[in-house]
Amino acid sequence: QVQLMESGGGSVQVGGSLILSCTASGDTHANYCMGWFRQAPGEEREGIVAFDSDGTTTYADSVKGRFTISEANAKNTLYLQMNSLQPEDTGMYYCAADTLTPVMTGSQALRGHLYNYWGQGIQVTVSS
């Protein structure tokens, strides 16, 4: 079992920045991939960035150049630095971990259905 908890969300004005954190606990040694996903009201969940099973980062085009993923403590802590935030970045942000797929690379790492552990999510609101 892996437990994930996000923190750091909140409200920010257009062009502002936020840092999200995700703390993982439990059987984290089995984590193959970890990533960040988001879901806007009325929209499908979107994978935005992840460390794939090779440790390579993959970014969705919607956040490339603005968001940066990083990790600490052997991925027991995951960060998401979000810069130049726009209203379309508003939504619930989720941290996720995969312990079932040994090889998941590139865009596969942004497919939420391949992840089996999820945090509760944290709200990010960007207002103009």
Residue, then its C-alpha position, 0 to 999 in steps of 0.5 A: q500500500v502507498q499513501l499519497m498526500e498533496s499540499g500547497g494548493g490555493s488561489v493565485q492570480v494570473g501569471g503567479s506561481l505555486i508549488l505543490s508537494c506530494t508526500a508518499s508513505g508506505d511501500t514506496h520502494a515499489n513505485y515505478c512511476m509517479g506523476w501529477f494529474r489534474q481535472a478541471p470542472g466538467e473535464e476529463r482528468e489530464g496527465i500533466v507531468a510524470f517521472d516514467s519508469d526510466g526516471t525520465t520526465t514527460y510533460a504535457d504540451s499544456v504545461k511544458g515550459r511553465f511547470t517543473i517536476s522534481e523529487a526528493n528522498a527517492k521520490n518519497t516527496l514529489y514537487l510541482q513548481m507551477n509558473s505563469l499560471q493561467p485560468e485554464d490551469t484551475g482544477m484539482y491536482y492529484c499526485a499518483a503512483d504506479t506500482l504495477t507497471p515495471v516499464m512505462t515510458g514517455s507519454q504512457a506515463l501520462r495515462g492515469h488509468l495505468y496508476n493504481y495509487w492516488g492522493q486525495g487531490i488539492q485545489v488550484t484556482v487561478s483568477s484574472 
